[in-house]
Amino acid sequence: MEWWIVAILVVVGVIALIVFAVILSFLNLYIQALFSGARVRIFDLIGMKLRKVDPKTIVYSRIRAVKAGIDITTADLETHYLAGGRVPSVINALIAANRARITLPFATACAIDLAGRDILDAVQTSVNPKVIDVPNPKLGRPTIDAVAQDGIQLRARARVTVRANIERLVGGATEETIIARVGEGIVTTIGSSQTHKDVLENPDRISKVVLGKGLDSGTAFEILSIDIADIDVGENIGAKLQADQAEADKQRFQAIAEKRRAEALAVEQEYKAEEQKNRAIVVLAEAEVPKAMADAFRSGNMGIMDYYRMKNVIADTDMRSSIADDENRE
């Protein structure tokens, strides 16, 4: 036998062994799919491997879907897998929706899954409504605090029963929006009440008002009921605010009085300075008197007898002033 014939036979043998090994590695999955009624071609399994798709995930998911009466092709499953979706979660959600008689197309389920939502949890919530606490205890706030028109603070806690709206899961707001809207509704309702007693007597009034506002609009949920779990009386915020206002007014008036006192002191100091100035002028004027008298003596306009008469008048004036002061003291 020629050497080239031997080489060809060896190459063909190696290729046959490789093909057999590849087929053997997928044979288990092929048989499982075949006997489960979810037949998958062996070449499709090989193609999945080449496209870096996990064949087990696709085959097992298709088997579960077919057994549940849902016909989904491997191509659709591969497309969702390559898009980064969670194929087993989508199949579980489709099976749960089918059992609950909820219309959930495969494309919608894939869109919800790719949007980052837990599609299985959404279907379960649609079947079994869940309760949301308002406010959320995990955020560290135990109650929603609001003040009635009489100034009394009320602290309330509510429980909101919601059901998932499959049609609005893509693009719909989350639980945080529901919590925020219900909290806003509670604050508004309490704040519009004339007295806190009105709220305590009819706490269901809060539920009716808040529920009537359509808070689930644009969210991924449908609100079934809003129940006030607890409502307590807090502080007298009105009295506290009035006390704070009175204290602020007191400080303001004290500041005004202090300002006026400082202005009065400044004016007093100005008067004292003016008095000292005038006294200085008087002293200067009195210093000119001896000079004038000396000039009068020198010029002959004033004699010695005139001087003594002036001194007598001054002495008499001083005596009369002294007597008047003693009578005033008595």
C-alpha positions as CSV (number, residue, x, y, z in Angstrom):
1,M,0.0,0.0,0.0
2,E,1.3,3.4,-0.9
3,W,2.4,5.7,1.9
4,W,0.0,8.5,0.8
5,I,-3.0,6.1,1.1
6,V,-1.9,5.3,4.6
7,A,-1.6,8.9,5.5
8,I,-5.1,9.6,4.2
9,L,-6.5,6.7,6.2
10,V,-4.8,7.9,9.3
11,V,-6.2,11.5,8.9
12,V,-9.7,10.1,8.2
13,G,-9.4,7.9,11.3
14,V,-8.3,10.8,13.5
15,I,-11.2,12.9,12.2
16,A,-13.6,10.1,12.8
17,L,-12.4,9.7,16.3
18,I,-12.7,13.4,17.0
19,V,-16.3,13.5,15.6
20,F,-17.2,10.4,17.6
21,A,-15.8,11.9,20.8
22,V,-17.7,15.1,20.2
23,I,-20.9,13.2,19.5
24,L,-20.4,11.1,22.5
25,S,-20.0,14.1,24.7
26,F,-23.4,15.4,23.6
27,L,-25.0,12.0,23.4
28,N,-26.3,12.1,27.0
29,L,-28.0,15.5,26.5
30,Y,-29.4,14.4,23.1
31,I,-30.9,11.2,24.6
32,Q,-32.4,13.1,27.5
33,A,-34.0,15.7,25.2
34,L,-35.2,12.9,22.8
35,F,-37.0,10.8,25.4
36,S,-38.4,14.0,27.1
37,G,-40.2,15.0,23.9
38,A,-38.0,18.1,23.6
39,R,-35.8,16.9,20.7
40,V,-32.7,18.8,19.9
41,R,-30.5,18.0,17.0
42,I,-26.9,16.9,17.7
43,F,-25.6,19.6,15.3
44,D,-27.5,22.2,17.3
45,L,-25.7,21.0,20.4
46,I,-22.3,21.3,18.6
47,G,-23.3,24.8,17.4
48,M,-24.1,25.8,21.0
49,K,-20.6,24.8,22.1
50,L,-19.0,26.7,19.3
51,R,-21.1,29.8,20.2
52,K,-20.0,29.5,23.8
53,V,-23.5,28.7,25.0
54,D,-23.9,26.2,27.8
55,P,-25.8,23.3,26.2
56,K,-27.0,21.9,29.5
57,T,-28.7,25.1,30.5
58,I,-30.5,25.3,27.1
59,V,-31.5,21.7,27.0
60,Y,-32.7,21.4,30.6
61,S,-34.7,24.6,30.2
62,R,-36.3,23.4,27.0
63,I,-37.2,20.1,28.7
64,R,-38.9,21.8,31.6
65,A,-40.8,24.1,29.2
66,V,-42.0,21.2,27.0
67,K,-43.1,19.2,30.0
68,A,-45.1,22.2,31.2
69,G,-46.8,22.5,27.8
70,I,-44.8,25.5,26.6
71,D,-43.2,25.3,23.2
72,I,-40.0,27.3,23.0
73,T,-37.3,26.7,20.5
74,T,-33.7,26.3,21.3
75,A,-32.9,29.3,19.1
76,D,-35.0,31.6,21.3
77,L,-33.4,30.2,24.4
78,E,-29.9,30.7,22.9
79,T,-30.8,34.3,21.9
80,H,-31.8,35.2,25.4
81,Y,-28.7,33.4,26.9
82,L,-26.4,35.3,24.6
83,A,-28.1,38.6,25.5
84,G,-27.1,38.0,29.1
85,G,-30.5,36.8,30.3
86,R,-31.2,34.2,33.0
87,V,-32.8,31.4,31.0
88,P,-33.7,29.1,33.9
89,S,-35.4,32.0,35.8
90,V,-37.4,32.9,32.7
91,I,-38.6,29.3,32.2
92,N,-39.6,29.0,35.8
93,A,-41.5,32.2,35.6
94,L,-43.3,31.0,32.4
95,I,-44.2,27.7,34.0
96,A,-45.5,29.5,37.1
97,A,-47.5,32.0,35.0
98,N,-48.9,29.1,32.9
99,R,-50.1,27.2,36.0
100,A,-51.7,30.4,37.4
101,R,-53.3,31.1,34.0
102,I,-51.5,34.4,33.7
103,T,-50.8,35.6,30.1
104,L,-47.0,36.0,29.9
105,P,-45.4,35.8,26.4
106,F,-41.9,34.6,26.2
107,A,-40.7,37.9,24.7
108,T,-42.2,39.9,27.6
109,A,-40.6,37.6,30.1
110,C,-37.2,38.1,28.4
111,A,-37.6,41.8,28.3
112,I,-38.4,41.9,32.0
113,D,-35.5,39.7,32.8
114,L,-33.1,41.8,30.8
115,A,-34.4,44.9,32.5
116,G,-32.9,43.5,35.8
117,R,-36.2,42.5,37.4
118,D,-36.7,39.2,39.1
119,I,-39.4,37.8,36.7
120,L,-40.1,34.7,38.9
121,D,-40.7,36.9,42.0
122,A,-42.9,39.2,39.9
123,V,-45.1,36.3,38.8
124,Q,-45.3,35.0,42.4
125,T,-46.2,38.5,43.6
126,S,-48.9,38.6,40.9
127,V,-50.4,35.4,42.2
128,N,-49.7,36.0,45.9
129,P,-49.8,39.7,46.8
130,K,-47.2,40.9,49.2
131,V,-47.2,43.5,52.0
132,I,-44.9,46.5,52.0
133,D,-44.2,48.4,55.2
134,V,-44.4,52.1,55.2
135,P,-41.9,53.4,56.1
136,N,-39.3,50.8,55.3
137,P,-37.7,49.6,58.7
138,K,-34.5,48.9,56.9
139,L,-34.0,52.6,56.2
140,G,-33.9,53.2,60.0
141,R,-37.1,55.3,60.1
142,P,-39.8,53.6,62.2
143,T,-42.7,56.0,61.6
144,I,-44.1,58.6,59.2
145,D,-44.4,61.8,61.3
146,A,-46.9,64.5,60.5
147,V,-48.5,67.5,62.3
148,A,-52.2,68.2,62.4
149,Q,-53.5,71.8,62.2
150,D,-53.9,71.9,66.0
151,G,-50.1,71.5,66.3
152,I,-50.1,67.9,67.6
153,Q,-47.6,65.5,66.0
154,L,-48.9,62.0,65.0
155,R,-46.6,59.1,64.2
156,A,-48.1,56.5,61.8
157,R,-47.1,53.2,60.3
158,A,-48.9,51.7,57.3
159,R,-48.9,48.3,55.5
160,V,-49.6,48.4,51.8
161,T,-50.7,45.2,50.0
162,V,-49.6,45.2,46.4
163,R,-49.8,42.9,43.4
164,A,-47.3,42.9,40.6
165,N,-48.5,44.3,37.3
166,I,-46.8,42.2,34.6
167,E,-47.6,44.7,31.9
168,R,-45.8,47.6,33.7
169,L,-42.8,45.7,35.0
170,V,-40.7,47.1,32.2
171,G,-40.3,50.8,32.9
172,G,-42.5,50.8,36.0
173,A,-41.4,52.3,39.3
174,T,-40.3,50.1,42.1
175,E,-41.3,49.6,45.7
176,E,-39.4,52.7,46.8
177,T,-41.8,54.8,44.8
178,I,-44.8,53.2,46.4
179,I,-43.4,53.8,49.9
180,A,-42.6,57.4,49.1
181,R,-46.1,58.1,47.6
182,V,-47.9,56.5,50.5
183,G,-45.8,58.4,53.0
184,E,-46.5,61.6,51.2
185,G,-50.3,60.8,51.3
186,I,-50.2,60.1,55.0
187,V,-48.4,63.4,55.7
188,T,-50.9,65.3,53.5
189,T,-54.0,63.7,55.1
190,I,-52.8,64.3,58.7
191,G,-51.7,67.8,57.9
192,S,-55.2,68.7,56.4
193,S,-57.0,67.5,59.5
194,Q,-58.4,70.1,61.9
195,T,-57.3,68.3,65.0
196,H,-55.3,65.2,65.8
197,K,-58.4,63.7,67.5
198,D,-60.1,63.5,64.1
199,V,-57.3,61.3,62.8
200,L,-57.2,59.1,66.0
201,E,-61.0,58.6,65.8
202,N,-61.0,57.6,62.1
203,P,-57.6,56.2,61.1
204,D,-59.3,54.5,58.1
205,R,-59.8,58.0,56.7
206,I,-56.1,58.1,55.9
207,S,-56.4,54.8,54.0
208,K,-59.4,56.0,52.0
209,V,-57.8,59.3,51.0
210,V,-54.4,57.9,50.1
211,L,-56.0,54.9,48.2
212,G,-58.2,57.3,46.2
213,K,-55.2,59.2,44.9
214,G,-54.1,56.4,42.5
215,L,-50.6,56.1,43.9
216,D,-49.9,53.0,41.8
217,S,-49.9,55.0,38.6
218,G,-46.8,54.4,36.6
219,T,-45.5,51.8,39.0
220,A,-44.9,48.0,38.5
221,F,-47.5,47.3,41.1
222,E,-51.3,47.5,41.7
223,I,-52.2,48.7,45.2
224,L,-54.9,46.4,46.7
225,S,-55.2,48.0,50.1
226,I,-53.6,50.5,52.5
227,D,-54.0,49.7,56.2
228,I,-52.9,51.9,59.1
229,A,-51.0,49.5,61.4
230,D,-50.3,51.9,64.2
231,I,-50.7,55.6,65.0
232,D,-49.4,57.3,68.1
233,V,-49.4,60.9,69.5
234,G,-46.1,62.6,69.4
235,E,-44.9,66.0,70.6
236,N,-46.9,69.2,70.7
237,I,-45.1,70.8,67.8
238,G,-47.4,73.8,67.8
239,A,-46.6,74.8,71.4
240,K,-42.9,74.1,70.9
241,L,-42.9,76.4,67.8
242,Q,-44.7,79.1,69.7
243,A,-42.2,78.8,72.6
244,D,-39.4,79.0,70.2
245,Q,-41.0,82.0,68.5
246,A,-41.5,83.7,71.9
247,E,-37.9,83.1,72.8
248,A,-36.8,84.5,69.5
249,D,-39.0,87.6,70.0
250,K,-37.5,88.0,73.5
251,Q,-34.0,87.9,72.2
252,R,-34.9,90.3,69.4
253,F,-36.5,92.8,71.8
254,Q,-33.6,92.5,74.2
255,A,-31.3,93.3,71.3
256,I,-33.3,96.3,70.4
257,A,-33.3,97.5,74.0
258,E,-29.6,97.0,74.2
259,K,-29.2,99.0,71.1
260,R,-31.2,101.8,72.5
261,R,-29.3,101.7,75.7
262,A,-26.0,101.9,73.8
263,E,-27.3,104.8,71.8
264,A,-28.4,106.6,75.0
265,L,-25.0,106.1,76.6
266,A,-23.4,107.4,73.4
267,V,-25.6,110.5,73.5
268,E,-24.8,111.0,77.3
269,Q,-21.1,110.8,76.6
270,E,-21.5,113.4,73.8
271,Y,-23.3,115.7,76.3
272,K,-20.6,115.2,78.9
273,A,-17.9,116.0,76.3
274,E,-19.9,119.1,75.3
275,E,-20.2,120.1,78.9
276,Q,-16.4,119.7,79.4
277,K,-15.9,121.8,76.3
278,N,-18.1,124.6,77.6
279,R,-16.4,124.5,81.0
280,A,-13.1,124.9,79.4
281,I,-14.5,127.9,77.5
282,V,-15.8,129.4,80.8
283,V,-12.4,128.8,82.5
284,L,-10.7,130.6,79.6
285,A,-13.1,133.4,79.9
286,E,-12.6,133.6,83.7
287,A,-8.8,133.8,83.1
288,E,-9.4,136.9,81.1
289,V,-11.1,138.7,84.0
290,P,-7.9,139.4,86.1
291,K,-6.3,140.7,82.9
292,A,-9.2,143.0,82.2
293,M,-9.1,144.3,85.8
294,A,-5.4,144.9,85.6
295,D,-5.9,146.9,82.4
296,A,-8.7,148.8,84.1
297,F,-6.5,149.7,87.0
298,R,-3.7,150.8,84.7
299,S,-6.0,152.9,82.5
300,G,-7.7,154.5,85.5
301,N,-11.2,153.2,84.6
302,M,-11.5,151.4,87.9
303,G,-10.4,152.5,91.4
304,I,-9.6,150.6,94.6
305,M,-13.0,151.4,96.1
306,D,-14.7,150.0,93.0
307,Y,-12.7,146.8,93.5
308,Y,-13.8,146.5,97.1
309,R,-17.4,147.1,96.3
310,M,-17.2,144.3,93.7
311,K,-15.6,142.0,96.2
312,N,-18.4,142.7,98.7
313,V,-21.0,142.0,96.1
314,I,-19.3,138.7,95.3
315,A,-19.1,137.8,99.0
316,D,-22.7,138.6,99.5
317,T,-23.8,136.5,96.5
318,D,-21.7,133.5,97.8
319,M,-23.3,133.9,101.3
320,R,-26.8,134.0,99.8
321,S,-26.1,130.9,97.7
322,S,-24.8,129.0,100.7
323,I,-27.9,129.8,102.7
324,A,-30.1,128.7,99.9
325,D,-28.3,125.4,99.6
326,D,-28.7,124.7,103.4
327,E,-32.4,125.4,103.1
328,N,-32.7,123.0,100.2
329,R,-31.0,120.3,102.2
330,E,-33.4,120.7,105.1
